Amino acid sequence: MHRIIRRDAGSRHGRGRCHPRHRARRHSCRRPDLRSRHGGPQERGLLLVSQLLRLATAGSVDDGKSTLIGRLLYDSKTVFEDQLEAIERTSRERGEAHTNLALLTDGLRAEREQGITIDVAYRYFATPRRTFIIADTPGHIQYTRNMVTGASTADLAMILIDARAGALEQTRRHAFLASLLGVPHLILCVNKMDLVDWSRERFDEICQEFRQFATKLDVHDLTFVPISALHGDNVVHGSASMPWYDGPSLLHHLDDVHVASDRNLIDARFPVQYVIRSHEFRGYAGTVAGGVFRPGDQVMVLPSGFTSTVEEIWGPGGAPADHAFPPESVVMRLSSELDVGRGDVICRPGNRPHATRHIDAMVCWLTEQSALSPGARYVIQHTTRTMRTSVRQLDYRLDVNTLHRDEHAERLQLNEIGRVQLHTQQPLLFDPYRRNRNTGSFILVDETTNNTVAAGMIIQPHQPNPDVVAHPETIGRADRASHGLTVWLTGLSGAGKSTVAAELQRMFVAAGRPAYLLDGDNLRKGLNADLGFGPGDRAENVRRVAEVARLFADAGLVAVVSLMSPSRTARNAARETHEDAGLPFVEVFVDTPLEVCEARDPKGLYSRARAGDVVALTGIDDPYEPPESPNLVLRPDDGTPEAMAIKVLTYLTSRLRS
């Protein structure tokens, strides 16, 4: 076997030399120059779409994913000579009978010691017909999130099955994830056929079993190939050991699979990433996310809605282009001087993306430091736009093994997948993920740590229950005798919230202003009697009280809420509920230290918690998240409850006047 060394951006090595037998034709190791072989920009764009193939491996642990990739690299003559010598030496030192080609991709020390893949490793190689980017994803359930990352941009997924074991739980999990991520092509590689004596019956049995499982998935192109990655049978070349198989080898299929039609070339989408300005020039740089753009096309800029015409397009390298296809990075100049910035989307006037603040999405939770729960707030990064979003509801958690929906789930934890309702700060410009993976995907980022915590796929704009039809309002806020608002008092148990709230209600009513007190303990005897004290029930408790307070405020009353509401995200969601309706919301933090609350202990909860009779008490077992920017803070040294109520009234008077 020839050992060809080829410089490549994806290699862990920054050096390499061609084997002496191939130095005379070193150019054959390079990627083809598209500009020299194809003259027009349209041909180059179409070639870019069809020639590059992104693929990901999937399957259970020890099914041979890394070995298969190593075999592809080795038999296609795209391995560095020093790499090959290193893995041959390591294989000999370990006493292995064959060169362990999995070491070409398992570069981490922990991966080599344990013999498993942990992180996603990317490898690059080319044939005369196509260029490939391979993502070697881990098979262990602990690293499911890494598999999601590697397969999120794949055009094709190679799912490996050990011919001895058949389709395992993790195999089905990865197949479902590939389907969920919209990977259009699946190849089931039945590996280790040499260990079942090249049995055609065993191959047919595995294929039939997997076909039955695939009927539950959204799979449009499914191919089966029997292989032996260790010996190279049916990987690059055909196999003399399996004369009963008359299909193409794996690499031959990868060379021929048609992916150009998988790109969305109908819906023109160009998210603006950067504005290039000079004295006489204003252009918009970005990556085409869908459709085809040409000079002279009528376009619309969203969210402003202004229309213009594409004046010029510059492709990579600054060369003028007649067309722009996905995924080309281009600069576009419009004929009109419009106010366009990062995050705006250029599209066709008659073909616009959805624009809404309420979406339904599937999310995969990627972190073990926290969990997703209703009311939580994050930063959403979608195309080139970043904004805040909140989780309105967790519809269900999906069991990727049985495809069962757990509609009673209260949170999503590491590697779990669920359907959620999101509410964004500003309208999101998107297409459903099934229609366009570029404009239908997003990530969620924790505001505090700046860590990516979830990857998501937009299903559709959130649709309200079709059986529930809102009755039109006949009286507006201007027609009311008074204008309402909500005063939300939060703090620990025993902080004095209820006492101040009751005094505040009394003062409002005495002044002729209709007011009503919504006390947490009272509401748990009626409206919220069915709720417990778990995270999900606490969030639902706050949500219900916020909705009732909003109705009271809309009717012209002052809703005085006394609620512990320990979750900052839940309180922020309550504020958003009012702000969306244009109603004032005043958050008052009753900042009484824990030791003072415990000394008061009006309900005896703290003493019972210390004795172990009460669990999950906020401030003792469960955390309380104080407001970051409350409108007003009340402390014990502010005086009596009456003095505190007067302080609140003084603040409200000054705010409402301004």
C-alpha positions in Angstrom: 0.0 0.0 0.0 1.3 3.4 -1.0 1.9 5.9 1.8 0.9 9.3 0.5 1.5 12.3 2.6 -0.9 15.2 2.0 -1.0 18.6 3.8 -4.4 19.1 5.2 -6.0 21.7 7.4 -7.7 19.0 9.5 -4.6 17.1 10.5 -3.2 17.3 14.0 0.2 17.5 12.4 1.5 20.7 10.8 4.1 19.0 8.8 4.4 16.0 6.4 6.3 14.8 3.4 5.2 12.9 0.3 6.3 9.3 -0.1 9.3 9.3 -2.6 7.3 7.2 -5.0 4.8 10.0 -5.3 6.9 13.1 -5.2 6.9 13.4 -9.0 3.1 13.6 -9.0 2.6 15.6 -5.8 -0.1 17.7 -7.4 -2.4 14.6 -7.3 -2.5 14.9 -3.5 -4.0 18.4 -3.7 -7.7 19.3 -3.9 -8.9 20.2 -7.3 -8.9 23.8 -8.3 -12.5 24.6 -9.1 -11.7 27.8 -10.9 -9.3 26.2 -13.3 -11.7 23.4 -14.3 -15.0 25.3 -14.5 -15.3 28.7 -16.0 -18.6 30.2 -14.9 -19.7 31.2 -11.4 -22.9 29.1 -11.8 -20.9 26.0 -12.5 -18.6 26.7 -9.6 -21.5 27.2 -7.3 -23.3 24.0 -8.3 -20.1 22.1 -8.0 -19.5 23.5 -4.6 -23.0 22.2 -3.6 -22.5 18.8 -5.1 -18.8 18.0 -4.6 -18.3 18.6 -0.9 -19.9 15.8 1.3 -20.1 16.2 5.1 -20.5 12.8 6.8 -20.7 11.6 10.3 -20.2 8.2 11.9 -22.7 6.9 14.4 -23.3 3.7 16.3 -22.6 2.0 19.6 -19.3 1.6 21.4 -16.8 -0.7 19.8 -18.7 -1.1 16.6 -15.7 0.1 14.6 -16.4 3.8 13.7 -12.8 5.0 14.2 -11.4 2.0 12.5 -13.7 2.5 9.5 -12.5 6.1 9.1 -8.9 5.0 9.5 -9.5 2.5 6.7 -11.0 5.1 4.4 -8.0 7.4 4.9 -5.5 4.5 4.6 -7.0 2.9 1.5 -7.6 6.2 -0.2 -3.9 7.1 0.3 -4.4 10.2 2.4 -2.5 9.3 5.5 0.6 11.1 6.7 3.6 8.9 6.6 4.8 9.9 10.1 1.2 9.3 11.4 1.2 5.8 9.9 4.6 4.9 11.3 3.5 6.1 14.7 0.3 4.0 14.8 2.2 1.0 13.5 4.7 1.4 16.3 2.0 1.8 18.9 0.1 -1.2 17.6 3.3 -3.3 17.8 4.0 -2.1 21.4 0.5 -3.2 22.4 0.9 -6.6 20.8 -1.9 -6.1 18.4 -2.0 -8.4 15.4 -3.1 -5.7 13.0 -2.3 -2.0 12.6 -4.9 -0.2 14.7 -6.3 2.3 12.2 -8.6 3.7 14.9 -5.6 5.6 16.3 -5.7 7.9 13.2 -8.8 9.5 14.7 -8.6 8.8 18.4 -6.0 11.5 19.2 -6.8 12.1 22.9 -4.8 10.1 25.4 -7.9 9.1 27.2 -9.4 7.8 23.9 -6.3 5.6 23.2 -6.1 4.3 26.8 -9.8 3.4 26.9 -10.2 2.4 23.3 -13.2 4.7 22.8 -14.0 7.9 21.1 -14.8 10.8 23.4 -14.6 14.1 21.5 -15.7 14.7 17.9 -12.7 14.3 15.5 -12.8 15.8 12.0 -10.9 14.3 9.1 -10.6 15.4 5.5 -9.8 13.5 2.4 -10.6 13.6 -1.3 -11.2 11.4 -4.3 -11.0 12.5 -7.9 -14.7 13.1 -7.8 -15.5 14.6 -4.3 -14.1 16.2 -1.2 -15.1 14.7 2.2 -15.3 16.0 5.7 -15.8 13.2 8.2 -16.9 13.7 11.8 -16.0 10.7 14.0 -18.5 10.9 16.8 -18.4 9.0 20.1 -20.7 6.0 20.6 -20.9 6.1 24.4 -24.2 7.3 25.8 -22.3 9.8 28.1 -21.2 11.6 25.0 -24.5 11.8 23.1 -24.2 15.6 23.0 -20.9 15.2 21.0 -22.7 13.0 18.5 -25.4 15.7 18.1 -22.7 18.3 17.5 -20.9 16.2 14.8 -24.1 15.2 13.0 -25.8 18.6 13.0 -24.1 19.7 9.7 -23.8 16.3 8.1 -25.2 15.4 4.7 -24.9 11.7 5.4 -24.6 9.5 8.4 -22.8 6.1 8.5 -24.4 4.0 11.2 -22.2 1.1 12.2 -23.5 -2.2 13.6 -21.4 -5.0 14.9 -22.6 -8.1 12.9 -22.4 -10.2 16.0 -24.5 -8.0 18.3 -26.9 -6.5 15.8 -28.7 -3.1 16.4 -28.1 -2.1 20.1 -29.9 0.6 22.1 -27.2 3.2 21.2 -27.5 2.3 17.6 -31.2 3.1 17.6 -30.5 6.2 19.6 -28.0 7.5 17.0 -30.3 6.6 14.1 -33.1 8.5 15.7 -30.9 11.5 16.4 -29.7 11.5 12.8 -33.3 11.5 11.7 -34.2 14.3 14.2 -31.2 16.4 12.9 -32.5 16.1 9.4 -29.6 14.1 8.0 -31.0 13.2 4.5 -28.9 10.1 3.8 -28.2 7.1 6.1 -25.9 4.2 5.3 -26.1 1.2 7.6 -22.6 -0.4 7.6 -22.8 -3.9 9.0 -19.3 -4.2 10.3 -17.1 -7.2 11.4 -18.6 -9.5 8.8 -15.4 -11.5 9.1 -16.4 -12.5 12.6 -19.7 -14.1 11.4 -18.0 -16.0 8.6 -19.3 -13.5 6.0 -22.8 -14.8 6.5 -25.4 -13.4 4.1 -28.2 -14.7 6.4 -26.9 -12.6 9.3 -26.6 -9.6 7.1 -30.2 -10.0 5.8 -31.4 -10.5 9.4 -29.9 -7.3 10.6 -31.1 -5.3 7.6 -34.7 -6.5 8.1 -34.6 -5.7 11.8 -33.3 -2.2 11.2 -35.9 -1.5 8.4 -38.7 -2.2 10.8 -37.2 0.3 13.3 -36.6 2.9 10.5 -40.3 2.9 9.7 -40.7 5.0 12.8 -38.1 7.6 11.6 -38.2 10.3 9.0 -35.6 8.6 6.7 -35.8 9.1 3.0 -32.6 7.4 1.8 -31.4 4.2 3.5 -28.6 2.0 2.2 -27.1 -1.2 3.6 -23.4 -2.3 3.0 -21.7 -5.3 4.6 -18.1 -4.4 5.5 -15.0 -5.4 7.5 -13.3 -2.2 8.5 -10.3 -4.1 9.9 -9.5 -6.0 6.7 -10.9 -3.4 4.3 -13.6 -5.5 2.6 -16.2 -3.3 0.8 -14.8 -0.1 2.3 -12.8 1.2 -0.7 -12.6 -1.9 -2.8 -15.0 -4.8 -3.2 -14.7 -8.0 -1.2 -13.9 -11.5 -2.6 -15.1 -12.9 0.7 -18.7 -11.8 0.0 -19.5 -12.8 -3.6 -23.2 -12.7 -2.7 -23.1 -8.9 -2.3 -23.3 -7.2 -5.7 -23.7 -3.6 -4.5 -21.1 -0.9 -4.6 -18.4 -0.4 -2.0 -18.8 2.2 0.7 -16.5 4.7 -0.9 -18.1 4.2 -4.3 -21.5 4.9 -2.8 -20.1 8.0 -1.0 -18.7 9.2 -4.3 -22.1 8.8 -6.1 -24.6 9.9 -3.5 -26.5 12.9 -4.7 -26.6 15.8 -2.2 -27.1 18.9 -4.4 -30.9 18.6 -4.1 -30.7 18.4 -0.3 -29.8 22.1 -0.2 -32.7 24.6 -0.1 -32.3 26.4 -3.4 -35.9 27.8 -3.4 -36.1 30.0 -0.3 -33.6 32.9 -0.8 -32.1 33.7 2.6 -29.1 35.9 3.3 -28.5 36.7 7.0 -26.2 39.7 7.2 -23.1 39.1 9.3 -21.1 42.2 8.7 -21.6 45.6 7.0 -18.6 46.8 5.0 -18.5 50.5 4.7 -16.3 53.1 3.0 -16.7 56.5 1.6 -18.4 55.3 -1.6 -19.3 51.7 -0.8 -21.7 49.9 1.4 -21.8 46.1 1.2 -23.3 43.3 3.2 -21.2 40.2 4.0 -22.5 36.9 5.1 -23.2 33.3 4.1 -26.0 32.4 1.8 -28.4 30.2 3.9 -30.8 29.3 1.1 -32.0 30.0 -2.4 -30.1 31.7 -5.2 -29.2 35.4 -5.5 -28.4 37.2 -8.8 -27.6 40.8 -9.6 -30.9 42.5 -10.6 -33.0 40.4 -8.2 -35.7 42.3 -6.2 -35.1 41.7 -2.5 -36.5 42.7 0.8 -34.7 43.4 4.1 -36.3 42.1 7.2 -37.4 43.1 9.8 -37.6 46.6 8.4 -39.5 45.5 5.3 -37.7 47.9 2.9 -37.2 46.6 -0.7 -34.3 47.1 -3.1 -32.4 45.4 -5.9 -29.2 43.4 -5.8 -26.6 45.6 -7.6 -23.5 43.4 -7.3 -22.3 40.2 -5.7 -18.6 39.4 -4.9 -17.6 35.8 -4.2 -14.7 34.4 -2.2 -11.5 36.2 -3.1 -13.3 39.4 -4.2 -14.2 38.1 -7.7 -17.5 39.4 -9.2 -20.1 36.6 -9.2 -23.2 36.1 -11.3 -24.9 33.9 -8.7 -24.7 33.1 -5.0 -25.6 29.7 -3.7 -25.6 28.1 -0.2 -23.2 27.7 1.5 -21.1 30.4 -0.3 -19.8 33.4 1.7 -20.3 36.5 -0.4 -20.6 40.3 -0.2 -23.8 41.8 -1.6 -24.4 45.4 -2.6 -27.9 46.8 -2.9 -29.0 49.6 -5.2 -30.6 51.6 -2.4 -29.0 53.0 0.7 -30.9 51.2 3.4 -30.4 50.8 7.2 -29.2 47.2 7.2 -27.2 45.7 10.1 -26.0 42.5 11.5 -28.9 40.0 12.1 -31.1 41.4 9.4 -32.2 38.9 6.7 -32.3 39.7 2.9 -34.9 37.6 1.2 -37.4 37.8 -1.7 -40.5 40.0 -1.2 -42.9 37.2 -2.1 -41.0 34.5 -0.1 -40.3 35.6 3.4 -39.3 33.6 6.5 -41.6 33.4 9.5 -41.4 36.3 11.9 -42.7 35.6 15.4 -41.6 35.7 19.1 -43.3 32.4 19.9 -41.8 29.2 18.6 -42.1 25.4 19.2 -38.7 23.7 19.1 -36.9 20.5 19.9 -33.8 21.0 22.0 -31.0 18.7 23.1 -29.6 19.7 26.5 -25.7 19.8 26.4 -24.6 20.6 29.9 -24.5 18.9 33.3 -24.0 22.1 35.3 -27.7 23.0 35.0 -31.1 21.8 33.7 -33.7 23.3 31.5 -37.0 24.1 33.2 -40.0 26.3 32.5 -39.4 30.0 33.2 -35.6 29.8 32.5 -34.0 32.6 30.5 -31.2 32.2 28.0 -29.5 34.0 25.1 -30.5 32.5 21.8 -28.1 32.6 18.9 -29.9 32.1 15.6 -28.1 32.7 12.2 -26.3 36.0 12.8 -28.7 37.3 15.4 -28.5 37.2 19.2 -31.3 38.0 21.7 -32.8 36.9 24.9 -35.4 34.2 25.2 -37.4 32.4 27.9 -38.7 28.9 28.2 -42.5 29.2 28.4 -43.3 25.5 28.6 -41.7 22.1 28.4 -44.3 20.1 26.4 -42.6 16.7 26.8 -39.3 14.9 27.2 -38.5 12.3 24.5 -37.2 8.9 25.3 -34.9 8.3 22.3 -34.8 4.6 22.9 -38.6 3.9 22.9 -39.7 7.3 21.3 -42.1 7.6 24.2 -43.1 11.1 25.2 -43.1 12.0 28.9 -45.6 14.8 29.1 -45.1 15.1 32.9 -41.4 15.9 32.7 -40.4 19.0 34.7 -36.9 19.5 33.3 -34.3 18.4 30.8 -30.9 17.3 31.9 -27.6 16.3 30.2 -28.2 14.5 26.8 -32.0 14.7 27.1 -34.2 15.9 24.3 -37.5 17.6 24.6 -40.0 19.8 22.9 -40.3 23.3 24.3 -42.1 26.6 23.8 -39.8 29.6 23.6 -40.6 33.3 23.8 -38.0 35.6 22.3 -37.3 39.2 23.1 -37.7 40.2 19.5 -39.3 38.5 16.5 -37.2 35.6 15.2 -36.8 35.3 11.4 -36.7 31.6 10.6 -37.8 28.7 8.5 -38.8 25.3 10.0 -35.7 23.1 10.5 -37.1 20.5 8.1 -37.2 23.1 5.3 -33.9 24.8 6.0 -31.3 23.6 8.5 -29.4 26.9 8.4 -32.3 29.2 9.4 -34.1 26.6 11.5 -31.4 25.8 14.0 -30.1 27.7 17.0 -28.2 27.4 20.3 -29.0 28.5 23.8 -26.3 30.2 25.9 -26.3 30.7 29.6 -26.3 34.4 30.4 -24.2 33.9 33.5 -21.5 31.6 32.4 -21.6 32.3 28.6 -21.6 28.5 28.0 -23.6 26.8 25.3 -26.2 24.8 27.1 -28.5 23.5 24.3 -28.9 23.0 20.6 -32.3 23.4 19.1 -34.3 22.8 16.0 -37.3 25.0 15.2 -40.5 23.0 14.4 -43.0 25.8 13.7 -44.4 29.0 15.0 -46.2 28.3 18.2 -49.8 27.5 17.4 -52.4 28.1 20.1 -55.0 25.4 20.8 -57.3 25.5 17.7 -60.3 24.7 19.9 -59.7 27.8 22.0 -60.9 31.0 20.2 -60.2 34.3 21.9 -63.3 36.5 22.2 -62.6 40.1 20.9 -62.2 42.8 23.5 -64.9 45.4 23.5 -63.5 47.6 26.2 -59.9 48.8 26.2 -57.7 50.1 29.1 -58.5 53.7 28.2 -62.2 53.0 28.9 -61.6 51.9 32.4 -62.2 54.1 35.4 -58.7 53.5 36.6 -55.4 52.2 35.2 -54.1 49.0 36.9 -50.6 47.8 37.7 -49.0 44.9 39.6 -46.8 45.3 42.7 -44.8 42.0 43.1 -43.2 41.5 46.6 -40.6 38.7 46.8 -38.4 37.5 49.6 -37.8 34.6 52.0 -40.4 33.1 54.2 -40.7 35.3 57.3 -39.3 38.4 55.5 -42.5 40.3 56.1 -43.9 40.3 52.5 -47.5 39.5 53.5 -47.6 42.1 56.2 -46.4 44.8 54.0 -48.7 43.7 51.1 -51.7 43.7 53.4 -50.9 47.3 54.6 -50.3 48.3 51.0 -53.7 47.0 49.9 -55.4 48.8 52.8 -53.8 52.1 51.9 -54.8 51.8 48.2 -58.4 51.1 49.1 -58.5 53.9 51.7 -57.3 56.3 48.9 -60.2 55.2 46.7 -58.0 53.0 44.4 -59.3 49.5 43.8 -56.7 46.9 44.9 -56.6 43.1 45.6 -54.0 41.1 47.5 -52.8 37.8 45.9 -51.0 36.0 48.8 -49.1 32.8 48.0 -50.4 30.8 51.0 -54.0 31.8 50.3 -53.7 30.9 46.6 -52.3 27.4 47.5 -55.5 26.7 49.3 -57.6 27.2 46.1 -56.2 28.2 42.7 -52.9 26.4 43.2 -54.0 23.6 45.6 -52.9 21.0 43.0 -49.3 22.1 42.9 -46.4 20.8 45.0 -43.0 22.4 45.7 -40.8 20.9 43.0 -39.1 23.1 40.5 -41.7 22.6 37.8 -44.6 23.2 40.2 -43.0 26.3 41.7 -42.6 27.7 38.2 -46.2 26.9 37.4 -47.3 28.5 40.7 -45.6 31.8 39.6 -47.0 31.6 36.1 -50.6 31.2 37.3 -50.3 34.1 39.8 -48.7 36.3 37.1 -51.6 35.6 34.8 -54.2 36.4 37.4 -52.3 39.6 38.4 -52.2 40.6 34.7 -56.0 40.2 34.4 -56.6 42.3 37.5 -54.2 45.0 36.3 -55.8 45.0 32.9 -59.2 45.5 34.6 -57.9 48.6 36.3 -57.1 47.1 39.8 -53.8 47.3 41.6 -52.7 43.6 42.0 -50.6 43.3 45.1 -48.7 40.0 45.0 -47.0 38.5 48.0 -45.1 35.4 46.7 -41.8 33.9 47.7 -41.1 33.2 44.0 -37.5 32.1 44.6 -36.6 31.6 40.9 -35.3 34.7 39.1 -36.2 33.3 35.7 -39.8 32.7 36.8 -40.1 36.3 38.1 -38.7 37.6 34.9 -41.3 35.6 33.0 -44.0 37.2 35.2 -42.6 40.6 34.3 -42.6 39.7 30.5 -46.2 38.6 30.8 -47.1 42.2 31.9 -44.8 44.0 29.6 -46.2 42.1 26.6 -49.7 43.4 27.6 -48.3 47.0 28.1 -49.0 46.9 31.9 -46.7 48.3 34.6 -44.9 45.7 36.7 -43.1 46.8 39.9 -40.8 44.2 41.6 -40.2 44.9 45.3 -37.5 42.8 47.0 -38.1 42.4 50.7 -34.5 41.9 51.6 -34.6 40.4 55.1 -31.6 38.4 56.1 -32.1 34.6 56.7 -31.1 34.8 60.3 -33.8 37.4 61.0 -36.4 35.4 59.1 -35.4 32.3 61.1 -35.7 34.2 64.3 -39.2 35.3 63.4 -40.3 31.9 62.0 -44.0 32.9 62.0 -45.1 29.5 60.6 -42.5 27.3 62.4 -41.1 26.2 59.1 -37.4 26.9 59.9 -37.4 25.0 63.1 -39.1 22.0 61.4 -36.6 22.2 58.6 -33.7 22.2 61.0 -35.2 19.2 62.7 -35.6 17.4 59.3 -39.4 17.4 59.3 -39.6 19.8 56.3 -37.5 19.3 53.2 -36.8 21.6 50.2 -37.4 24.8 52.3 -36.2 27.8 50.4 -33.2 29.4 52.2 -32.3 26.1 53.9 -32.4 23.2 51.4 -33.4 25.1 48.2 -31.8 28.3 46.9 -33.4 31.7 46.7 -32.2 33.9 43.8 -32.5 37.5 44.8 -33.5 40.0 42.0 -30.7 41.5 40.1 -32.4 44.8 39.3 -35.5 45.2 41.5 -37.5 48.4 41.2 -37.4 48.8 45.0 -35.7 47.2 48.0 -37.2 47.0 51.5 -35.0 46.2 54.5 -35.8 45.7 58.2 -34.2 49.1 59.1 -36.8 50.8 56.9 -39.2 50.7 59.9 -42.6 49.3 60.5 -44.7 47.5 57.8 -46.7 50.8 57.5 -43.5 52.8 56.9 -42.5 50.2 54.2 -45.9 50.5 52.5 -45.6 54.3 52.4 -42.1 53.9 50.8 -43.7 51.7 48.1 -46.5 54.2 47.6 -44.0 57.1 47.3 -42.0 55.2 44.7 -45.2 54.4 42.7 -46.4 58.0 42.8 -43.0 59.3 41.4 -42.9 56.5 38.8 -46.4 57.0 37.5 -46.0 60.8 37.3 -42.8 60.4 35.2 
